[in-house]
Amino acid sequence: MESSVSHSAQSQPSDRLLQNRDFLKLWGGQALSQIGSRLTREGLPLGAVLMLGASPVAMGWLEVVGTLPVTVLGSVTGALLDRLPRRPFLVAPDLLRFLILMSIPLTAWFGHLSLWLLFVVKPLVDILSLVFNTAYQSYLPRLVGRHHLLDANAKLNLTRSFAEMTGPGLAGVLVQTLSMPVAIFLDALSYFVSALSVLWIRRREPAAASTRQTQTGETSAEKAGGLSSVGGQSPTAPAAPAAQCQPPVPAGMDARAIAREIQDGLRVVFRHPVLRALTLTVATSGLFQGILFSMDVLFALRILHLSPGLFGITVCCGGLGAMLGAAAVRRLGERHGFGRWLILSRFGFGAFNLLQPLAHGPAWMAALFLMGAQVLGDGCGVIADTLETSLRQWTARDKEMGRVNSVYNLLENILASVGAVAGGYIAAGFGLRAAMAVAAVGITLSAAWLFTAPIWRMKSPLTPDTPAPRRPSPAGS
């Protein structure tokens, strides 16, 4: 699976994606939406602690209440994405998140905001976010082509990093000076704008790959010339006529067919060494990140005695590190060893977060520890995420992309919820500092899964001259 960076790939213009208007529409909508999402991600727990007096156990359960519906809907989403157009799965979740989040400022306006409403809103938003993220990761290769995936993911993660740098500080200031409902209201508006930006995209999707098989075993989408049999979209395949690009009526849209495709998706992930290693790494890391993200607000406010505004500033420092990582990831991935940097950055993400449980002293000193963890940890985290996402999108075939991303995101979300509850009980029994230490150590050790696949010596597999990695064909594909 080792490959080299070709001269043609290095000589491609770095601004090629900036000429893709449809990508710019997606990128612009995501820029605003990501900033808004950080308002909810930081503002919701801050409001739960400061306005509604949530305990550590309650904060843990707030993270886990959506696990069951996420499990059911998340597994079905992947199969549907491989049968139906993917863009509606981007628009609908954005519009629904806008409507659901609006319930918080409205109930606060009438004086009926309670912790129970957050237990309803958060799982619904989490489910819709899972659907959106799975569709988004599956739609991107169709929008930009596989050869530009690393560049596209780097640009999108750069935007996400900017949102992390600005959003938490803005959330802290808004919660402290105005209120948590105001922050949530702004996030709701950002989802509405994101939906409009996706609707504005004019590029038509190719025919769905998971349609009824022909007698020769070739799907109708492959016959149209839109997909190759190994690596997804072929860069040299002729474009299909516009009429053929219309999504066909899915065959066998029943519960048994969808269940069969879900099983095929699991087989694809766990039979392929690279996909299996990536999935187990992120799933294990997600378990311990659930502890970290559900306890960090309580740890900062109650143990380190940081103000909401100062805590927001420390999280903003993570955005600075993430921006540096996102700006460097393309050069690191294409020229300095794709696999090596993937593994090192994944280890670094956990190791640098050990600075959080080591934080002590007055508020300003403790904040410096958190800032170091955010800058260095998030810088490594965004490098790892960009490389992992690009490798997964390259390895999976287009007709399996939805199911592969669904398994990946589903396991990460489920285990993150389990970790959130476990973190609450660890904090209740042994203290918040112990819970944060367990989380950082667990995230660091999760990178060991990457050594179970031939990733370390891998150079860039995302160049035009590099063939797709060999992979076993799942049953029935």
GUSE-405945 format. One record per residue (C-alpha): residue number from 1; residue in three letters; chain; x, y, z. Coordinates in steps of 0.25 Angstrom, whole numbers, plus 5000, padded with zeros to 4 digits. Layout:
<nodes>
(node NUM; ALA; A; (X; Y; Z))
...
</nodes>
This chain:
<nodes>
(node 1; MET; A; (5000; 5000; 5000))
(node 2; GLU; A; (5012; 5009; 5000))
(node 3; SER; A; (5012; 5020; 4989))
(node 4; SER; A; (5019; 5032; 4985))
(node 5; VAL; A; (5016; 5046; 4983))
(node 6; SER; A; (5016; 5048; 4968))
(node 7; HIS; A; (5021; 5061; 4961))
(node 8; SER; A; (5008; 5064; 4954))
(node 9; ALA; A; (5001; 5064; 4968))
(node 10; GLN; A; (5011; 5074; 4974))
(node 11; SER; A; (5010; 5083; 4962))
(node 12; GLN; A; (4995; 5084; 4962))
(node 13; PRO; A; (4991; 5098; 4966))
(node 14; SER; A; (4988; 5100; 4980))
(node 15; ASP; A; (4976; 5108; 4978))
(node 16; ARG; A; (4969; 5098; 4969))
(node 17; LEU; A; (4957; 5097; 4978))
(node 18; LEU; A; (4956; 5112; 4979))
(node 19; GLN; A; (4951; 5111; 4965))
(node 20; ASN; A; (4940; 5101; 4968))
(node 21; ARG; A; (4928; 5110; 4971))
(node 22; ASP; A; (4920; 5099; 4977))
(node 23; PHE; A; (4931; 5095; 4987))
(node 24; LEU; A; (4931; 5110; 4991))
(node 25; LYS; A; (4916; 5110; 4994))
(node 26; LEU; A; (4918; 5098; 5003))
(node 27; TRP; A; (4930; 5104; 5009))
(node 28; GLY; A; (4924; 5117; 5012))
(node 29; GLY; A; (4911; 5111; 5018))
(node 30; GLN; A; (4920; 5102; 5027))
(node 31; ALA; A; (4928; 5114; 5031))
(node 32; LEU; A; (4916; 5121; 5038))
(node 33; SER; A; (4910; 5108; 5042))
(node 34; GLN; A; (4923; 5103; 5049))
(node 35; ILE; A; (4924; 5116; 5057))
(node 36; GLY; A; (4909; 5115; 5061))
(node 37; SER; A; (4911; 5100; 5065))
(node 38; ARG; A; (4922; 5105; 5075))
(node 39; LEU; A; (4912; 5114; 5081))
(node 40; THR; A; (4903; 5102; 5085))
(node 41; ARG; A; (4914; 5093; 5088))
(node 42; GLU; A; (4920; 5102; 5098))
(node 43; GLY; A; (4908; 5110; 5102))
(node 44; LEU; A; (4899; 5098; 5105))
(node 45; PRO; A; (4907; 5092; 5116))
(node 46; LEU; A; (4911; 5106; 5121))
(node 47; GLY; A; (4896; 5109; 5122))
(node 48; ALA; A; (4893; 5096; 5129))
(node 49; VAL; A; (4903; 5098; 5139))
(node 50; LEU; A; (4901; 5113; 5142))
(node 51; MET; A; (4886; 5115; 5139))
(node 52; LEU; A; (4881; 5101; 5143))
(node 53; GLY; A; (4890; 5096; 5153))
(node 54; ALA; A; (4894; 5083; 5146))
(node 55; SER; A; (4902; 5073; 5154))
(node 56; PRO; A; (4914; 5064; 5148))
(node 57; VAL; A; (4905; 5052; 5147))
(node 58; ALA; A; (4894; 5060; 5140))
(node 59; MET; A; (4904; 5066; 5130))
(node 60; GLY; A; (4909; 5052; 5127))
(node 61; TRP; A; (4894; 5047; 5124))
(node 62; LEU; A; (4892; 5060; 5116))
(node 63; GLU; A; (4902; 5054; 5106))
(node 64; VAL; A; (4897; 5040; 5106))
(node 65; VAL; A; (4882; 5042; 5105))
(node 66; GLY; A; (4882; 5041; 5089))
(node 67; THR; A; (4890; 5028; 5088))
(node 68; LEU; A; (4878; 5019; 5085))
(node 69; PRO; A; (4872; 5027; 5074))
(node 70; VAL; A; (4886; 5030; 5069))
(node 71; THR; A; (4888; 5015; 5068))
(node 72; VAL; A; (4876; 5012; 5060))
(node 73; LEU; A; (4875; 5024; 5051))
(node 74; GLY; A; (4890; 5025; 5049))
(node 75; SER; A; (4891; 5011; 5044))
(node 76; VAL; A; (4880; 5013; 5034))
(node 77; THR; A; (4885; 5026; 5029))
(node 78; GLY; A; (4897; 5020; 5023))
(node 79; ALA; A; (4889; 5010; 5015))
(node 80; LEU; A; (4880; 5021; 5010))
(node 81; LEU; A; (4891; 5030; 5006))
(node 82; ASP; A; (4896; 5019; 4997))
(node 83; ARG; A; (4883; 5018; 4990))
(node 84; LEU; A; (4878; 5032; 4990))
(node 85; PRO; A; (4883; 5046; 4986))
(node 86; ARG; A; (4892; 5051; 4997))
(node 87; ARG; A; (4889; 5066; 4996))
(node 88; PRO; A; (4875; 5065; 5003))
(node 89; PHE; A; (4882; 5059; 5015))
(node 90; LEU; A; (4890; 5071; 5016))
(node 91; VAL; A; (4878; 5081; 5015))
(node 92; ALA; A; (4868; 5074; 5023))
(node 93; PRO; A; (4876; 5073; 5036))
(node 94; ASP; A; (4880; 5087; 5035))
(node 95; LEU; A; (4866; 5092; 5034))
(node 96; LEU; A; (4862; 5083; 5045))
(node 97; ARG; A; (4873; 5087; 5055))
(node 98; PHE; A; (4869; 5102; 5052))
(node 99; LEU; A; (4854; 5099; 5057))
(node 100; ILE; A; (4858; 5090; 5069))
(node 101; LEU; A; (4869; 5100; 5074))
(node 102; MET; A; (4859; 5111; 5073))
(node 103; SER; A; (4851; 5105; 5084))
(node 104; ILE; A; (4862; 5109; 5094))
(node 105; PRO; A; (4861; 5124; 5093))
(node 106; LEU; A; (4846; 5123; 5091))
(node 107; THR; A; (4844; 5116; 5104))
(node 108; ALA; A; (4854; 5125; 5111))
(node 109; TRP; A; (4846; 5137; 5106))
(node 110; PHE; A; (4834; 5132; 5113))
(node 111; GLY; A; (4841; 5127; 5125))
(node 112; HIS; A; (4839; 5112; 5124))
(node 113; LEU; A; (4854; 5108; 5121))
(node 114; SER; A; (4858; 5096; 5129))
(node 115; LEU; A; (4868; 5085; 5129))
(node 116; TRP; A; (4858; 5075; 5123))
(node 117; LEU; A; (4857; 5083; 5110))
(node 118; LEU; A; (4872; 5081; 5108))
(node 119; PHE; A; (4870; 5066; 5110))
(node 120; VAL; A; (4860; 5067; 5098))
(node 121; VAL; A; (4867; 5077; 5089))
(node 122; LYS; A; (4882; 5071; 5090))
(node 123; PRO; A; (4879; 5057; 5086))
(node 124; LEU; A; (4870; 5062; 5074))
(node 125; VAL; A; (4881; 5071; 5070))
(node 126; ASP; A; (4892; 5060; 5072))
(node 127; ILE; A; (4884; 5051; 5063))
(node 128; LEU; A; (4882; 5061; 5052))
(node 129; SER; A; (4897; 5065; 5053))
(node 130; LEU; A; (4901; 5050; 5051))
(node 131; VAL; A; (4892; 5049; 5039))
(node 132; PHE; A; (4898; 5062; 5033))
(node 133; ASN; A; (4912; 5058; 5036))
(node 134; THR; A; (4911; 5044; 5030))
(node 135; ALA; A; (4904; 5051; 5017))
(node 136; TYR; A; (4914; 5062; 5017))
(node 137; GLN; A; (4926; 5052; 5017))
(node 138; SER; A; (4920; 5044; 5006))
(node 139; TYR; A; (4916; 5055; 4997))
(node 140; LEU; A; (4929; 5062; 4997))
(node 141; PRO; A; (4936; 5052; 4988))
(node 142; ARG; A; (4925; 5054; 4978))
(node 143; LEU; A; (4926; 5069; 4979))
(node 144; VAL; A; (4941; 5071; 4978))
(node 145; GLY; A; (4946; 5058; 4972))
(node 146; ARG; A; (4955; 5048; 4980))
(node 147; HIS; A; (4968; 5055; 4975))
(node 148; HIS; A; (4965; 5068; 4983))
(node 149; LEU; A; (4960; 5061; 4996))
(node 150; LEU; A; (4972; 5064; 5004))
(node 151; ASP; A; (4972; 5079; 5000))
(node 152; ALA; A; (4957; 5080; 5002))
(node 153; ASN; A; (4957; 5074; 5015))
(node 154; ALA; A; (4969; 5083; 5019))
(node 155; LYS; A; (4961; 5095; 5015))
(node 156; LEU; A; (4948; 5091; 5022))
(node 157; ASN; A; (4956; 5087; 5035))
(node 158; LEU; A; (4963; 5101; 5034))
(node 159; THR; A; (4949; 5107; 5035))
(node 160; ARG; A; (4945; 5098; 5046))
(node 161; SER; A; (4958; 5102; 5053))
(node 162; PHE; A; (4955; 5117; 5052))
(node 163; ALA; A; (4941; 5114; 5057))
(node 164; GLU; A; (4947; 5107; 5069))
(node 165; MET; A; (4956; 5119; 5071))
(node 166; THR; A; (4945; 5129; 5071))
(node 167; GLY; A; (4933; 5122; 5075))
(node 168; PRO; A; (4936; 5117; 5089))
(node 169; GLY; A; (4940; 5131; 5093))
(node 170; LEU; A; (4928; 5137; 5087))
(node 171; ALA; A; (4920; 5127; 5094))
(node 172; GLY; A; (4926; 5130; 5107))
(node 173; VAL; A; (4924; 5145; 5105))
(node 174; LEU; A; (4910; 5143; 5101))
(node 175; VAL; A; (4906; 5134; 5112))
(node 176; GLN; A; (4913; 5143; 5122))
(node 177; THR; A; (4907; 5156; 5117))
(node 178; LEU; A; (4894; 5153; 5111))
(node 179; SER; A; (4890; 5138; 5113))
(node 180; MET; A; (4891; 5124; 5107))
(node 181; PRO; A; (4878; 5125; 5099))
(node 182; VAL; A; (4884; 5137; 5091))
(node 183; ALA; A; (4896; 5128; 5087))
(node 184; ILE; A; (4886; 5117; 5083))
(node 185; PHE; A; (4878; 5126; 5075))
(node 186; LEU; A; (4890; 5131; 5067))
(node 187; ASP; A; (4894; 5116; 5065))
(node 188; ALA; A; (4880; 5113; 5060))
(node 189; LEU; A; (4881; 5124; 5049))
(node 190; SER; A; (4894; 5119; 5045))
(node 191; TYR; A; (4888; 5105; 5041))
(node 192; PHE; A; (4877; 5112; 5033))
(node 193; VAL; A; (4888; 5119; 5025))
(node 194; SER; A; (4896; 5106; 5023))
(node 195; ALA; A; (4883; 5100; 5017))
(node 196; LEU; A; (4882; 5111; 5007))
(node 197; SER; A; (4896; 5110; 5003))
(node 198; VAL; A; (4895; 5095; 5000))
(node 199; LEU; A; (4882; 5097; 4992))
(node 200; TRP; A; (4890; 5108; 4984))
(node 201; ILE; A; (4899; 5097; 4979))
(node 202; ARG; A; (4896; 5094; 4964))
(node 203; ARG; A; (4905; 5081; 4962))
(node 204; ARG; A; (4896; 5069; 4960))
(node 205; GLU; A; (4899; 5056; 4967))
(node 206; PRO; A; (4902; 5044; 4959))
(node 207; ALA; A; (4893; 5032; 4959))
(node 208; ALA; A; (4893; 5025; 4973))
(node 209; ALA; A; (4902; 5013; 4973))
(node 210; SER; A; (4894; 5003; 4981))
(node 211; THR; A; (4883; 5000; 4971))
(node 212; ARG; A; (4878; 4987; 4966))
(node 213; GLN; A; (4890; 4979; 4960))
(node 214; THR; A; (4890; 4975; 4946))
(node 215; GLN; A; (4892; 4961; 4941))
(node 216; THR; A; (4907; 4964; 4939))
(node 217; GLY; A; (4908; 4969; 4953))
(node 218; GLU; A; (4910; 4983; 4949))
(node 219; THR; A; (4901; 4994; 4955))
(node 220; SER; A; (4894; 5004; 4947))
(node 221; ALA; A; (4902; 5015; 4952))
(node 222; GLU; A; (4915; 5008; 4947))
(node 223; LYS; A; (4909; 5006; 4934))
(node 224; ALA; A; (4906; 5021; 4933))
(node 225; GLY; A; (4921; 5023; 4934))
(node 226; GLY; A; (4920; 5030; 4947))
(node 227; LEU; A; (4928; 5020; 4956))
(node 228; SER; A; (4939; 5011; 4954))
(node 229; SER; A; (4939; 4997; 4960))
(node 230; VAL; A; (4950; 4999; 4970))
(node 231; GLY; A; (4954; 5013; 4973))
(node 232; GLY; A; (4941; 5021; 4972))
(node 233; GLN; A; (4940; 5032; 4962))
(node 234; SER; A; (4949; 5030; 4951))
(node 235; PRO; A; (4957; 5042; 4946))
(node 236; THR; A; (4957; 5038; 4932))
(node 237; ALA; A; (4943; 5032; 4931))
(node 238; PRO; A; (4934; 5040; 4921))
(node 239; ALA; A; (4923; 5048; 4927))
(node 240; ALA; A; (4909; 5042; 4927))
(node 241; PRO; A; (4898; 5049; 4919))
(node 242; ALA; A; (4889; 5059; 4928))
(node 243; ALA; A; (4877; 5049; 4927))
(node 244; GLN; A; (4886; 5038; 4933))
(node 245; CYS; A; (4891; 5046; 4944))
(node 246; GLN; A; (4877; 5047; 4950))
(node 247; PRO; A; (4876; 5037; 4963))
(node 248; PRO; A; (4869; 5024; 4959))
(node 249; VAL; A; (4857; 5019; 4967))
(node 250; PRO; A; (4864; 5010; 4977))
(node 251; ALA; A; (4861; 4995; 4976))
(node 252; GLY; A; (4858; 4987; 4988))
(node 253; MET; A; (4855; 4998; 4997))
(node 254; ASP; A; (4850; 4990; 5009))
(node 255; ALA; A; (4855; 4987; 5023))
(node 256; ARG; A; (4861; 4974; 5019))
(node 257; ALA; A; (4869; 4980; 5007))
(node 258; ILE; A; (4874; 4991; 5016))
(node 259; ALA; A; (4878; 4982; 5028))
(node 260; ARG; A; (4886; 4974; 5017))
(node 261; GLU; A; (4893; 4986; 5013))
(node 262; ILE; A; (4896; 4990; 5027))
(node 263; GLN; A; (4902; 4977; 5029))
(node 264; ASP; A; (4910; 4978; 5016))
(node 265; GLY; A; (4915; 4992; 5022))
(node 266; LEU; A; (4920; 4986; 5034))
(node 267; ARG; A; (4927; 4975; 5027))
(node 268; VAL; A; (4934; 4985; 5018))
(node 269; VAL; A; (4939; 4993; 5030))
(node 270; PHE; A; (4944; 4981; 5038))
(node 271; ARG; A; (4950; 4973; 5027))
(node 272; HIS; A; (4958; 4984; 5021))
(node 273; PRO; A; (4971; 4986; 5030))
(node 274; VAL; A; (4972; 5001; 5027))
(node 275; LEU; A; (4957; 5004; 5030))
(node 276; ARG; A; (4957; 4995; 5042))
(node 277; ALA; A; (4969; 5001; 5048))
(node 278; LEU; A; (4963; 5015; 5045))
(node 279; THR; A; (4950; 5012; 5051))
(node 280; LEU; A; (4955; 5005; 5064))
(node 281; THR; A; (4964; 5017; 5066))
(node 282; VAL; A; (4953; 5027; 5065))
(node 283; ALA; A; (4943; 5019; 5073))
(node 284; THR; A; (4953; 5016; 5084))
(node 285; SER; A; (4957; 5031; 5084))
(node 286; GLY; A; (4942; 5035; 5084))
(node 287; LEU; A; (4940; 5027; 5097))
(node 288; PHE; A; (4950; 5035; 5105))
(node 289; GLN; A; (4947; 5048; 5097))
(node 290; GLY; A; (4933; 5046; 5103))
(node 291; ILE; A; (4939; 5047; 5117))
(node 292; LEU; A; (4948; 5059; 5113))
(node 293; PHE; A; (4937; 5068; 5106))
(node 294; SER; A; (4926; 5065; 5117))
(node 295; MET; A; (4935; 5068; 5129))
(node 296; ASP; A; (4944; 5080; 5124))
(node 297; VAL; A; (4934; 5091; 5127))
(node 298; LEU; A; (4931; 5086; 5141))
(node 299; PHE; A; (4946; 5084; 5143))
(node 300; ALA; A; (4950; 5098; 5138))
(node 301; LEU; A; (4939; 5105; 5146))
(node 302; ARG; A; (4938; 5097; 5159))
(node 303; ILE; A; (4952; 5092; 5161))
(node 304; LEU; A; (4961; 5102; 5154))
(node 305; HIS; A; (4951; 5114; 5157))
(node 306; LEU; A; (4952; 5120; 5143))
(node 307; SER; A; (4941; 5130; 5139))
(node 308; PRO; A; (4932; 5126; 5127))
(node 309; GLY; A; (4939; 5137; 5119))
(node 310; LEU; A; (4953; 5132; 5122))
(node 311; PHE; A; (4949; 5118; 5119))
(node 312; GLY; A; (4944; 5122; 5106))
(node 313; ILE; A; (4958; 5128; 5103))
(node 314; THR; A; (4965; 5116; 5106))
(node 315; VAL; A; (4956; 5108; 5097))
(node 316; CYS; A; (4959; 5119; 5086))
(node 317; CYS; A; (4974; 5115; 5087))
(node 318; GLY; A; (4970; 5101; 5082))
(node 319; GLY; A; (4965; 5108; 5070))
(node 320; LEU; A; (4978; 5115; 5068))
(node 321; GLY; A; (4986; 5102; 5069))
(node 322; ALA; A; (4975; 5095; 5060))
(node 323; MET; A; (4977; 5106; 5049))
(node 324; LEU; A; (4992; 5104; 5049))
(node 325; GLY; A; (4990; 5089; 5048))
(node 326; ALA; A; (4980; 5090; 5036))
(node 327; ALA; A; (4989; 5100; 5029))
(node 328; ALA; A; (5000; 5090; 5030))
(node 329; VAL; A; (4993; 5077; 5028))
(node 330; ARG; A; (4993; 5077; 5012))
(node 331; ARG; A; (5009; 5079; 5012))
(node 332; LEU; A; (5011; 5068; 5023))
(node 333; GLY; A; (5002; 5058; 5016))
(node 334; GLU; A; (5007; 5060; 5002))
(node 335; ARG; A; (5022; 5062; 5004))
(node 336; HIS; A; (5026; 5057; 5018))
(node 337; GLY; A; (5020; 5044; 5020))
(node 338; PHE; A; (5005; 5042; 5020))
(node 339; GLY; A; (5004; 5030; 5030))
(node 340; ARG; A; (5015; 5035; 5039))
(node 341; TRP; A; (5008; 5048; 5042))
(node 342; LEU; A; (4995; 5042; 5043))
(node 343; ILE; A; (5000; 5033; 5054))
(node 344; LEU; A; (5009; 5043; 5061))
(node 345; SER; A; (4997; 5054; 5061))
(node 346; ARG; A; (4988; 5044; 5067))
(node 347; PHE; A; (4997; 5041; 5078))
(node 348; GLY; A; (5000; 5055; 5080))
(node 349; PHE; A; (4985; 5059; 5081))
(node 350; GLY; A; (4984; 5050; 5094))
(node 351; ALA; A; (4998; 5053; 5100))
(node 352; PHE; A; (4996; 5068; 5100))
(node 353; ASN; A; (4983; 5067; 5106))
(node 354; LEU; A; (4990; 5062; 5119))
(node 355; LEU; A; (4993; 5076; 5122))
(node 356; GLN; A; (4978; 5078; 5126))
(node 357; PRO; A; (4978; 5069; 5138))
(node 358; LEU; A; (4992; 5075; 5142))
(node 359; ALA; A; (4986; 5089; 5142))
(node 360; HIS; A; (4987; 5096; 5156))
(node 361; GLY; A; (4990; 5109; 5163))
(node 362; PRO; A; (4983; 5122; 5162))
(node 363; ALA; A; (4973; 5124; 5150))
(node 364; TRP; A; (4983; 5130; 5141))
(node 365; MET; A; (4993; 5119; 5143))
(node 366; ALA; A; (4982; 5108; 5141))
(node 367; ALA; A; (4978; 5115; 5129))
(node 368; LEU; A; (4992; 5114; 5123))
(node 369; PHE; A; (4992; 5099; 5125))
(node 370; LEU; A; (4978; 5098; 5117))
(node 371; MET; A; (4983; 5108; 5106))
(node 372; GLY; A; (4995; 5099; 5104))
(node 373; ALA; A; (4986; 5086; 5103))
(node 374; GLN; A; (4977; 5093; 5094))
(node 375; VAL; A; (4988; 5099; 5084))
(node 376; LEU; A; (4996; 5086; 5084))
(node 377; GLY; A; (4985; 5076; 5085))
(node 378; ASP; A; (4976; 5082; 5075))
(node 379; GLY; A; (4987; 5085; 5065))
(node 380; CYS; A; (4990; 5070; 5065))
(node 381; GLY; A; (4975; 5066; 5066))
(node 382; VAL; A; (4972; 5074; 5053))
(node 383; ILE; A; (4984; 5068; 5045))
(node 384; ALA; A; (4979; 5054; 5050))
(node 385; ASP; A; (4965; 5056; 5046))
(node 386; THR; A; (4968; 5062; 5032))
(node 387; LEU; A; (4977; 5050; 5029))
(node 388; GLU; A; (4968; 5040; 5034))
(node 389; THR; A; (4956; 5045; 5027))
(node 390; SER; A; (4963; 5047; 5014))
(node 391; LEU; A; (4969; 5032; 5015))
(node 392; ARG; A; (4955; 5027; 5018))
(node 393; GLN; A; (4949; 5034; 5006))
(node 394; TRP; A; (4960; 5029; 4997))
(node 395; THR; A; (4959; 5015; 5002))
(node 396; ALA; A; (4944; 5013; 5001))
(node 397; ARG; A; (4937; 5011; 4988))
(node 398; ASP; A; (4926; 5021; 4985))
(node 399; LYS; A; (4915; 5011; 4985))
(node 400; GLU; A; (4919; 5008; 5000))
(node 401; MET; A; (4923; 5022; 5004))
(node 402; GLY; A; (4910; 5025; 5012))
(node 403; ARG; A; (4910; 5012; 5020))
(node 404; VAL; A; (4925; 5013; 5023))
(node 405; ASN; A; (4924; 5027; 5028))
(node 406; SER; A; (4911; 5023; 5036))
(node 407; VAL; A; (4919; 5011; 5043))
(node 408; TYR; A; (4930; 5021; 5046))
(node 409; ASN; A; (4922; 5032; 5052))
(node 410; LEU; A; (4912; 5023; 5058))
(node 411; LEU; A; (4922; 5016; 5067))
(node 412; GLU; A; (4929; 5029; 5070))
(node 413; ASN; A; (4916; 5035; 5075))
(node 414; ILE; A; (4911; 5023; 5083))
(node 415; LEU; A; (4924; 5021; 5090))
(node 416; ALA; A; (4925; 5036; 5093))
(node 417; SER; A; (4912; 5036; 5100))
(node 418; VAL; A; (4916; 5024; 5108))
(node 419; GLY; A; (4929; 5031; 5112))
(node 420; ALA; A; (4921; 5043; 5116))
(node 421; VAL; A; (4913; 5035; 5126))
(node 422; ALA; A; (4925; 5028; 5131))
(node 423; GLY; A; (4932; 5041; 5132))
(node 424; GLY; A; (4921; 5046; 5141))
(node 425; TYR; A; (4922; 5034; 5150))
(node 426; ILE; A; (4938; 5034; 5151))
(node 427; ALA; A; (4937; 5049; 5154))
(node 428; ALA; A; (4926; 5046; 5165))
(node 429; GLY; A; (4935; 5035; 5171))
(node 430; PHE; A; (4949; 5040; 5169))
(node 431; GLY; A; (4948; 5054; 5165))
(node 432; LEU; A; (4948; 5062; 5153))
(node 433; ARG; A; (4963; 5063; 5152))
(node 434; ALA; A; (4964; 5047; 5151))
(node 435; ALA; A; (4953; 5047; 5140))
(node 436; MET; A; (4961; 5057; 5132))
(node 437; ALA; A; (4974; 5048; 5134))
(node 438; VAL; A; (4967; 5035; 5130))
(node 439; ALA; A; (4961; 5042; 5117))
(node 440; ALA; A; (4975; 5048; 5113))
(node 441; VAL; A; (4982; 5034; 5115))
(node 442; GLY; A; (4971; 5027; 5107))
(node 443; ILE; A; (4971; 5036; 5095))
(node 444; THR; A; (4987; 5035; 5094))
(node 445; LEU; A; (4986; 5019; 5095))
(node 446; SER; A; (4975; 5019; 5084))
(node 447; ALA; A; (4986; 5022; 5074))
(node 448; ALA; A; (4992; 5008; 5076))
(node 449; TRP; A; (4981; 5002; 5067))
(node 450; LEU; A; (4987; 5009; 5055))
(node 451; PHE; A; (4999; 5000; 5056))
(node 452; THR; A; (4990; 4988; 5052))
(node 453; ALA; A; (4990; 4993; 5037))
(node 454; PRO; A; (5001; 4996; 5028))
(node 455; ILE; A; (4999; 5011; 5030))
(node 456; TRP; A; (5012; 5016; 5036))
(node 457; ARG; A; (5020; 5014; 5023))
(node 458; MET; A; (5009; 5020; 5015))
(node 459; LYS; A; (5012; 5032; 5007))
(node 460; SER; A; (5001; 5040; 5000))
(node 461; PRO; A; (4991; 5031; 4994))
(node 462; LEU; A; (4983; 5043; 4989))
(node 463; THR; A; (4991; 5046; 4977))
(node 464; PRO; A; (4985; 5045; 4963))
(node 465; ASP; A; (4996; 5034; 4959))
(node 466; THR; A; (4994; 5025; 4971))
(node 467; PRO; A; (4984; 5013; 4969))
(node 468; ALA; A; (4974; 5011; 4980))
(node 469; PRO; A; (4978; 5002; 4991))
(node 470; ARG; A; (4975; 4987; 4989))
(node 471; ARG; A; (4963; 4983; 4997))
(node 472; PRO; A; (4954; 4970; 4998))
(node 473; SER; A; (4940; 4971; 4991))
(node 474; PRO; A; (4929; 4970; 5001))
(node 475; ALA; A; (4918; 4959; 4999))
(node 476; GLY; A; (4908; 4964; 4990))
(node 477; SER; A; (4915; 4976; 4985))
</nodes>
